[in-house]
Amino acid sequence: MQEFILTGIGYGLLLSVMIGPAFFILLETSITKGVRAALMFDLGVLLSDLLYLGIAYMFFNQVTALMESDRSYLLRVVGGVLFAVIGTIYIKKKKPTFTKKQLEETSRLSAGNYFMVLLKGFTFNAVNPGVLFYWLTLMSILPEAPHELGLDRSQAIFSYIGVILITFFSIDILKIIGEKKLRQVLTPK
């Protein structure tokens, strides 16, 4: 049981330390707009992750049903080729660069309009195809739940994902608090 929980915490830590555009927007939001706005942005990211998790879960269940059929070898070959092509495209894709003007435009959003900050976090995370790929990959490598937990497959998946998301959100809260402390050290220059 400890291994099951520790593995979930490990994947949650991996998700929370991935440095991408959302990390920098979270940092910028926390410094310029405050803790509440950063929490709303992070909640938007979390809601987007939940949407992608639902999609990944339904997709995974459909694929599992197909894998039990007689033509599963064909599905494995096609799926492997598809993931290899998507991975190659993702690796070779030029990473976006942000100009100073673009970064300044993100700070125009009023900190008092928390719904817009939440929507910004949701949208920002939802347009990233890497998020869906992460959750699909995670669904395919889920460990079996320990027998002493007495959980069926879907309960084990939801428990495992819950541990991952709680870890992810907790680490993000610590980042936001740390960024608040960083704001005191920074100067406008």
MIGUMI-852868 format. One record per residue (C-alpha): residue in one letter; x, y, z. Coordinates in pm, 1 decimal. Layout:
# MIGUMI-852868
<lovo><r>A</r><c1>X</c1><c2>Y</c2><c3>Z</c3></lovo>
...
# end
This chain:
# MIGUMI-852868
<lovo><r>M</r><c1>0.0</c1><c2>0.0</c2><c3>0.0</c3></lovo>
<lovo><r>Q</r><c1>286.9</c1><c2>237.7</c2><c3>77.4</c3></lovo>
<lovo><r>E</r><c1>434.0</c1><c2>175.7</c2><c3>-266.8</c3></lovo>
<lovo><r>F</r><c1>96.3</c1><c2>257.7</c2><c3>-426.5</c3></lovo>
<lovo><r>I</r><c1>74.1</c1><c2>591.8</c2><c3>-242.0</c3></lovo>
<lovo><r>L</r><c1>442.9</c1><c2>677.7</c2><c3>-285.2</c3></lovo>
<lovo><r>T</r><c1>422.2</c1><c2>612.9</c2><c3>-659.7</c3></lovo>
<lovo><r>G</r><c1>121.8</c1><c2>847.3</c2><c3>-680.4</c3></lovo>
<lovo><r>I</r><c1>308.8</c1><c2>1112.1</c2><c3>-482.4</c3></lovo>
<lovo><r>G</r><c1>608.0</c1><c2>1067.0</c2><c3>-715.0</c3></lovo>
<lovo><r>Y</r><c1>396.3</c1><c2>1130.1</c2><c3>-1023.8</c3></lovo>
<lovo><r>G</r><c1>234.5</c1><c2>1429.0</c2><c3>-852.4</c3></lovo>
<lovo><r>L</r><c1>578.8</c1><c2>1571.0</c2><c3>-778.2</c3></lovo>
<lovo><r>L</r><c1>682.4</c1><c2>1508.9</c2><c3>-1138.4</c3></lovo>
<lovo><r>L</r><c1>375.7</c1><c2>1693.9</c2><c3>-1261.1</c3></lovo>
<lovo><r>S</r><c1>435.7</c1><c2>1985.4</c2><c3>-1023.9</c3></lovo>
<lovo><r>V</r><c1>803.9</c1><c2>2034.1</c2><c3>-1113.4</c3></lovo>
<lovo><r>M</r><c1>752.3</c1><c2>2026.5</c2><c3>-1489.8</c3></lovo>
<lovo><r>I</r><c1>865.2</c1><c2>2368.3</c2><c3>-1598.4</c3></lovo>
<lovo><r>G</r><c1>653.0</c1><c2>2493.2</c2><c3>-1881.8</c3></lovo>
<lovo><r>P</r><c1>460.0</c1><c2>2802.6</c2><c3>-1976.8</c3></lovo>
<lovo><r>A</r><c1>199.0</c1><c2>2742.9</c2><c3>-1704.3</c3></lovo>
<lovo><r>F</r><c1>471.5</c1><c2>2749.0</c2><c3>-1439.0</c3></lovo>
<lovo><r>F</r><c1>595.6</c1><c2>3089.5</c2><c3>-1553.1</c3></lovo>
<lovo><r>I</r><c1>243.8</c1><c2>3231.5</c2><c3>-1580.4</c3></lovo>
<lovo><r>L</r><c1>173.9</c1><c2>3101.7</c2><c3>-1228.2</c3></lovo>
<lovo><r>L</r><c1>493.2</c1><c2>3269.4</c2><c3>-1108.4</c3></lovo>
<lovo><r>E</r><c1>406.8</c1><c2>3595.7</c2><c3>-1283.7</c3></lovo>
<lovo><r>T</r><c1>47.0</c1><c2>3589.6</c2><c3>-1158.9</c3></lovo>
<lovo><r>S</r><c1>156.1</c1><c2>3529.8</c2><c3>-802.1</c3></lovo>
<lovo><r>I</r><c1>411.7</c1><c2>3810.6</c2><c3>-808.8</c3></lovo>
<lovo><r>T</r><c1>201.8</c1><c2>4072.2</c2><c3>-990.2</c3></lovo>
<lovo><r>K</r><c1>-153.9</c1><c2>3992.9</c2><c3>-882.7</c3></lovo>
<lovo><r>G</r><c1>-115.0</c1><c2>3816.7</c2><c3>-550.9</c3></lovo>
<lovo><r>V</r><c1>-181.7</c1><c2>3481.9</c2><c3>-390.5</c3></lovo>
<lovo><r>R</r><c1>-558.9</c1><c2>3467.5</c2><c3>-454.2</c3></lovo>
<lovo><r>A</r><c1>-521.7</c1><c2>3530.1</c2><c3>-826.1</c3></lovo>
<lovo><r>A</r><c1>-244.8</c1><c2>3267.4</c2><c3>-847.4</c3></lovo>
<lovo><r>L</r><c1>-464.6</c1><c2>3016.1</c2><c3>-662.7</c3></lovo>
<lovo><r>M</r><c1>-749.2</c1><c2>3083.9</c2><c3>-906.8</c3></lovo>
<lovo><r>F</r><c1>-512.8</c1><c2>3038.1</c2><c3>-1201.5</c3></lovo>
<lovo><r>D</r><c1>-391.9</c1><c2>2709.9</c2><c3>-1050.7</c3></lovo>
<lovo><r>L</r><c1>-751.2</c1><c2>2600.5</c2><c3>-989.2</c3></lovo>
<lovo><r>G</r><c1>-819.1</c1><c2>2662.1</c2><c3>-1358.7</c3></lovo>
<lovo><r>V</r><c1>-519.8</c1><c2>2443.7</c2><c3>-1446.4</c3></lovo>
<lovo><r>L</r><c1>-651.1</c1><c2>2175.7</c2><c3>-1210.2</c3></lovo>
<lovo><r>L</r><c1>-998.2</c1><c2>2186.1</c2><c3>-1367.6</c3></lovo>
<lovo><r>S</r><c1>-841.1</c1><c2>2151.8</c2><c3>-1710.8</c3></lovo>
<lovo><r>D</r><c1>-644.3</c1><c2>1851.5</c2><c3>-1584.6</c3></lovo>
<lovo><r>L</r><c1>-969.5</c1><c2>1697.4</c2><c3>-1456.1</c3></lovo>
<lovo><r>L</r><c1>-1127.9</c1><c2>1742.8</c2><c3>-1799.7</c3></lovo>
<lovo><r>Y</r><c1>-832.4</c1><c2>1574.7</c2><c3>-1967.5</c3></lovo>
<lovo><r>L</r><c1>-837.2</c1><c2>1302.2</c2><c3>-1703.2</c3></lovo>
<lovo><r>G</r><c1>-1198.2</c1><c2>1225.2</c2><c3>-1788.9</c3></lovo>
<lovo><r>I</r><c1>-1111.8</c1><c2>1205.5</c2><c3>-2157.2</c3></lovo>
<lovo><r>A</r><c1>-807.7</c1><c2>987.1</c2><c3>-2087.7</c3></lovo>
<lovo><r>Y</r><c1>-1009.8</c1><c2>757.9</c2><c3>-1860.3</c3></lovo>
<lovo><r>M</r><c1>-1284.5</c1><c2>705.8</c2><c3>-2119.1</c3></lovo>
<lovo><r>F</r><c1>-1024.8</c1><c2>653.1</c2><c3>-2394.2</c3></lovo>
<lovo><r>F</r><c1>-832.1</c1><c2>407.6</c2><c3>-2178.0</c3></lovo>
<lovo><r>N</r><c1>-1146.9</c1><c2>205.1</c2><c3>-2101.5</c3></lovo>
<lovo><r>Q</r><c1>-1232.1</c1><c2>185.3</c2><c3>-2472.5</c3></lovo>
<lovo><r>V</r><c1>-879.7</c1><c2>77.3</c2><c3>-2563.0</c3></lovo>
<lovo><r>T</r><c1>-877.8</c1><c2>-182.1</c2><c3>-2284.5</c3></lovo>
<lovo><r>A</r><c1>-1199.9</c1><c2>-331.1</c2><c3>-2421.6</c3></lovo>
<lovo><r>L</r><c1>-1049.6</c1><c2>-340.6</c2><c3>-2770.9</c3></lovo>
<lovo><r>M</r><c1>-730.0</c1><c2>-501.1</c2><c3>-2639.5</c3></lovo>
<lovo><r>E</r><c1>-930.7</c1><c2>-797.1</c2><c3>-2517.5</c3></lovo>
<lovo><r>S</r><c1>-1054.9</c1><c2>-866.0</c2><c3>-2870.3</c3></lovo>
<lovo><r>D</r><c1>-888.6</c1><c2>-1090.3</c2><c3>-3127.4</c3></lovo>
<lovo><r>R</r><c1>-743.2</c1><c2>-796.9</c2><c3>-3321.7</c3></lovo>
<lovo><r>S</r><c1>-549.9</c1><c2>-644.2</c2><c3>-3033.9</c3></lovo>
<lovo><r>Y</r><c1>-215.0</c1><c2>-689.1</c2><c3>-3210.4</c3></lovo>
<lovo><r>L</r><c1>-329.6</c1><c2>-452.6</c2><c3>-3486.8</c3></lovo>
<lovo><r>L</r><c1>-439.9</c1><c2>-194.3</c2><c3>-3230.9</c3></lovo>
<lovo><r>R</r><c1>-103.1</c1><c2>-218.6</c2><c3>-3055.5</c3></lovo>
<lovo><r>V</r><c1>89.6</c1><c2>-160.9</c2><c3>-3377.1</c3></lovo>
<lovo><r>V</r><c1>-127.6</c1><c2>131.1</c2><c3>-3488.4</c3></lovo>
<lovo><r>G</r><c1>-121.7</c1><c2>285.2</c2><c3>-3139.2</c3></lovo>
<lovo><r>G</r><c1>255.2</c1><c2>248.7</c2><c3>-3111.5</c3></lovo>
<lovo><r>V</r><c1>311.6</c1><c2>410.9</c2><c3>-3449.9</c3></lovo>
<lovo><r>L</r><c1>68.6</c1><c2>690.9</c2><c3>-3364.1</c3></lovo>
<lovo><r>F</r><c1>241.3</c1><c2>765.7</c2><c3>-3032.3</c3></lovo>
<lovo><r>A</r><c1>584.1</c1><c2>755.5</c2><c3>-3202.4</c3></lovo>
<lovo><r>V</r><c1>469.2</c1><c2>1004.8</c2><c3>-3467.4</c3></lovo>
<lovo><r>I</r><c1>309.5</c1><c2>1236.9</c2><c3>-3209.0</c3></lovo>
<lovo><r>G</r><c1>621.2</c1><c2>1216.4</c2><c3>-2991.3</c3></lovo>
<lovo><r>T</r><c1>850.0</c1><c2>1295.9</c2><c3>-3284.8</c3></lovo>
<lovo><r>I</r><c1>637.7</c1><c2>1594.1</c2><c3>-3386.3</c3></lovo>
<lovo><r>Y</r><c1>626.7</c1><c2>1719.2</c2><c3>-3027.8</c3></lovo>
<lovo><r>I</r><c1>1005.1</c1><c2>1691.4</c2><c3>-2987.1</c3></lovo>
<lovo><r>K</r><c1>1082.4</c1><c2>1863.5</c2><c3>-3318.2</c3></lovo>
<lovo><r>K</r><c1>821.1</c1><c2>2136.3</c2><c3>-3270.8</c3></lovo>
<lovo><r>K</r><c1>971.8</c1><c2>2477.6</c2><c3>-3213.9</c3></lovo>
<lovo><r>K</r><c1>920.5</c1><c2>2592.2</c2><c3>-2857.5</c3></lovo>
<lovo><r>P</r><c1>731.6</c1><c2>2920.5</c2><c3>-2828.3</c3></lovo>
<lovo><r>T</r><c1>922.6</c1><c2>3225.8</c2><c3>-2717.4</c3></lovo>
<lovo><r>F</r><c1>756.4</c1><c2>3516.0</c2><c3>-2547.5</c3></lovo>
<lovo><r>T</r><c1>848.4</c1><c2>3876.1</c2><c3>-2607.2</c3></lovo>
<lovo><r>K</r><c1>846.0</c1><c2>4133.5</c2><c3>-2331.1</c3></lovo>
<lovo><r>K</r><c1>534.6</c1><c2>4291.6</c2><c3>-2484.0</c3></lovo>
<lovo><r>Q</r><c1>344.9</c1><c2>3960.0</c2><c3>-2476.0</c3></lovo>
<lovo><r>L</r><c1>437.9</c1><c2>3905.7</c2><c3>-2113.0</c3></lovo>
<lovo><r>E</r><c1>326.3</c1><c2>4257.0</c2><c3>-2024.0</c3></lovo>
<lovo><r>E</r><c1>-11.1</c1><c2>4193.3</c2><c3>-2192.1</c3></lovo>
<lovo><r>T</r><c1>-76.0</c1><c2>3906.2</c2><c3>-1953.1</c3></lovo>
<lovo><r>S</r><c1>-45.9</c1><c2>4139.3</c2><c3>-1655.9</c3></lovo>
<lovo><r>R</r><c1>-325.4</c1><c2>4369.1</c2><c3>-1779.2</c3></lovo>
<lovo><r>L</r><c1>-589.0</c1><c2>4133.0</c2><c3>-1646.4</c3></lovo>
<lovo><r>S</r><c1>-748.9</c1><c2>4274.8</c2><c3>-1334.3</c3></lovo>
<lovo><r>A</r><c1>-661.9</c1><c2>4083.6</c2><c3>-1018.7</c3></lovo>
<lovo><r>G</r><c1>-1013.6</c1><c2>4146.2</c2><c3>-889.6</c3></lovo>
<lovo><r>N</r><c1>-1169.8</c1><c2>3941.0</c2><c3>-1168.0</c3></lovo>
<lovo><r>Y</r><c1>-1088.1</c1><c2>3597.0</c2><c3>-1034.9</c3></lovo>
<lovo><r>F</r><c1>-1320.2</c1><c2>3415.4</c2><c3>-1274.0</c3></lovo>
<lovo><r>M</r><c1>-1116.0</c1><c2>3547.0</c2><c3>-1566.7</c3></lovo>
<lovo><r>V</r><c1>-793.9</c1><c2>3434.0</c2><c3>-1398.3</c3></lovo>
<lovo><r>L</r><c1>-946.7</c1><c2>3088.3</c2><c3>-1345.6</c3></lovo>
<lovo><r>L</r><c1>-1058.9</c1><c2>3081.4</c2><c3>-1708.9</c3></lovo>
<lovo><r>K</r><c1>-710.8</c1><c2>3187.5</c2><c3>-1815.8</c3></lovo>
<lovo><r>G</r><c1>-556.8</c1><c2>2896.1</c2><c3>-1622.3</c3></lovo>
<lovo><r>F</r><c1>-810.9</c1><c2>2651.8</c2><c3>-1763.6</c3></lovo>
<lovo><r>T</r><c1>-761.4</c1><c2>2768.2</c2><c3>-2121.7</c3></lovo>
<lovo><r>F</r><c1>-385.7</c1><c2>2794.5</c2><c3>-2093.9</c3></lovo>
<lovo><r>N</r><c1>-358.3</c1><c2>2434.5</c2><c3>-1975.8</c3></lovo>
<lovo><r>A</r><c1>-630.3</c1><c2>2300.6</c2><c3>-2207.1</c3></lovo>
<lovo><r>V</r><c1>-456.4</c1><c2>2413.3</c2><c3>-2527.5</c3></lovo>
<lovo><r>N</r><c1>-138.3</c1><c2>2227.4</c2><c3>-2433.2</c3></lovo>
<lovo><r>P</r><c1>-143.2</c1><c2>1885.7</c2><c3>-2607.2</c3></lovo>
<lovo><r>G</r><c1>129.3</c1><c2>1764.2</c2><c3>-2373.0</c3></lovo>
<lovo><r>V</r><c1>-121.0</c1><c2>1759.1</c2><c3>-2086.8</c3></lovo>
<lovo><r>L</r><c1>-346.8</c1><c2>1508.0</c2><c3>-2261.2</c3></lovo>
<lovo><r>F</r><c1>-42.5</c1><c2>1303.8</c2><c3>-2360.3</c3></lovo>
<lovo><r>Y</r><c1>76.8</c1><c2>1304.4</c2><c3>-1996.1</c3></lovo>
<lovo><r>W</r><c1>-256.7</c1><c2>1175.6</c2><c3>-1865.1</c3></lovo>
<lovo><r>L</r><c1>-290.4</c1><c2>913.7</c2><c3>-2140.6</c3></lovo>
<lovo><r>T</r><c1>59.6</c1><c2>790.3</c2><c3>-2063.9</c3></lovo>
<lovo><r>L</r><c1>-13.1</c1><c2>783.6</c2><c3>-1692.8</c3></lovo>
<lovo><r>M</r><c1>-334.0</c1><c2>584.9</c2><c3>-1748.0</c3></lovo>
<lovo><r>S</r><c1>-138.4</c1><c2>323.7</c2><c3>-1941.1</c3></lovo>
<lovo><r>I</r><c1>118.3</c1><c2>268.3</c2><c3>-1664.3</c3></lovo>
<lovo><r>L</r><c1>-106.6</c1><c2>270.1</c2><c3>-1358.7</c3></lovo>
<lovo><r>P</r><c1>2.4</c1><c2>16.2</c2><c3>-1099.3</c3></lovo>
<lovo><r>E</r><c1>-235.6</c1><c2>-244.6</c2><c3>-967.6</c3></lovo>
<lovo><r>A</r><c1>-396.6</c1><c2>-152.6</c2><c3>-638.0</c3></lovo>
<lovo><r>P</r><c1>-276.2</c1><c2>-356.1</c2><c3>-341.1</c3></lovo>
<lovo><r>H</r><c1>-519.7</c1><c2>-632.9</c2><c3>-245.0</c3></lovo>
<lovo><r>E</r><c1>-543.8</c1><c2>-512.5</c2><c3>114.4</c3></lovo>
<lovo><r>L</r><c1>-715.2</c1><c2>-193.1</c2><c3>-7.8</c3></lovo>
<lovo><r>G</r><c1>-1006.7</c1><c2>-396.4</c2><c3>-143.9</c3></lovo>
<lovo><r>L</r><c1>-1059.6</c1><c2>-162.3</c2><c3>-439.9</c3></lovo>
<lovo><r>D</r><c1>-1179.8</c1><c2>-255.2</c2><c3>-786.3</c3></lovo>
<lovo><r>R</r><c1>-993.5</c1><c2>-120.4</c2><c3>-1092.3</c3></lovo>
<lovo><r>S</r><c1>-1187.5</c1><c2>206.8</c2><c3>-1129.6</c3></lovo>
<lovo><r>Q</r><c1>-1171.6</c1><c2>284.9</c2><c3>-755.3</c3></lovo>
<lovo><r>A</r><c1>-796.7</c1><c2>220.5</c2><c3>-761.8</c3></lovo>
<lovo><r>I</r><c1>-755.4</c1><c2>453.3</c2><c3>-1061.0</c3></lovo>
<lovo><r>F</r><c1>-950.5</c1><c2>733.4</c2><c3>-892.8</c3></lovo>
<lovo><r>S</r><c1>-758.6</c1><c2>687.5</c2><c3>-564.9</c3></lovo>
<lovo><r>Y</r><c1>-426.0</c1><c2>694.0</c2><c3>-747.1</c3></lovo>
<lovo><r>I</r><c1>-518.4</c1><c2>998.9</c2><c3>-955.3</c3></lovo>
<lovo><r>G</r><c1>-648.6</c1><c2>1167.5</c2><c3>-639.3</c3></lovo>
<lovo><r>V</r><c1>-310.0</c1><c2>1121.9</c2><c3>-469.5</c3></lovo>
<lovo><r>I</r><c1>-137.7</c1><c2>1265.3</c2><c3>-777.8</c3></lovo>
<lovo><r>L</r><c1>-366.1</c1><c2>1569.7</c2><c3>-797.3</c3></lovo>
<lovo><r>I</r><c1>-350.6</c1><c2>1641.0</c2><c3>-423.3</c3></lovo>
<lovo><r>T</r><c1>29.7</c1><c2>1627.7</c2><c3>-439.5</c3></lovo>
<lovo><r>F</r><c1>35.7</c1><c2>1849.2</c2><c3>-749.5</c3></lovo>
<lovo><r>F</r><c1>-197.6</c1><c2>2110.8</c2><c3>-602.1</c3></lovo>
<lovo><r>S</r><c1>-19.3</c1><c2>2107.8</c2><c3>-264.2</c3></lovo>
<lovo><r>I</r><c1>319.2</c1><c2>2169.0</c2><c3>-426.2</c3></lovo>
<lovo><r>D</r><c1>169.9</c1><c2>2448.4</c2><c3>-636.7</c3></lovo>
<lovo><r>I</r><c1>35.4</c1><c2>2612.6</c2><c3>-320.7</c3></lovo>
<lovo><r>L</r><c1>386.2</c1><c2>2595.9</c2><c3>-173.9</c3></lovo>
<lovo><r>K</r><c1>521.0</c1><c2>2753.9</c2><c3>-495.2</c3></lovo>
<lovo><r>I</r><c1>267.5</c1><c2>3035.3</c2><c3>-469.8</c3></lovo>
<lovo><r>I</r><c1>359.2</c1><c2>3102.1</c2><c3>-107.2</c3></lovo>
<lovo><r>G</r><c1>729.7</c1><c2>3098.3</c2><c3>-200.3</c3></lovo>
<lovo><r>E</r><c1>666.2</c1><c2>3338.0</c2><c3>-485.9</c3></lovo>
<lovo><r>K</r><c1>491.6</c1><c2>3573.1</c2><c3>-243.3</c3></lovo>
<lovo><r>K</r><c1>813.4</c1><c2>3582.6</c2><c3>-41.7</c3></lovo>
<lovo><r>L</r><c1>1009.1</c1><c2>3638.5</c2><c3>-362.9</c3></lovo>
<lovo><r>R</r><c1>796.0</c1><c2>3943.7</c2><c3>-444.0</c3></lovo>
<lovo><r>Q</r><c1>935.5</c1><c2>4120.5</c2><c3>-137.6</c3></lovo>
<lovo><r>V</r><c1>1289.7</c1><c2>4083.8</c2><c3>-272.7</c3></lovo>
<lovo><r>L</r><c1>1221.4</c1><c2>4192.8</c2><c3>-633.4</c3></lovo>
<lovo><r>T</r><c1>1240.3</c1><c2>4549.7</c2><c3>-748.2</c3></lovo>
<lovo><r>P</r><c1>1064.7</c1><c2>4698.5</c2><c3>-1053.5</c3></lovo>
<lovo><r>K</r><c1>1398.8</c1><c2>4710.3</c2><c3>-1232.1</c3></lovo>
# end
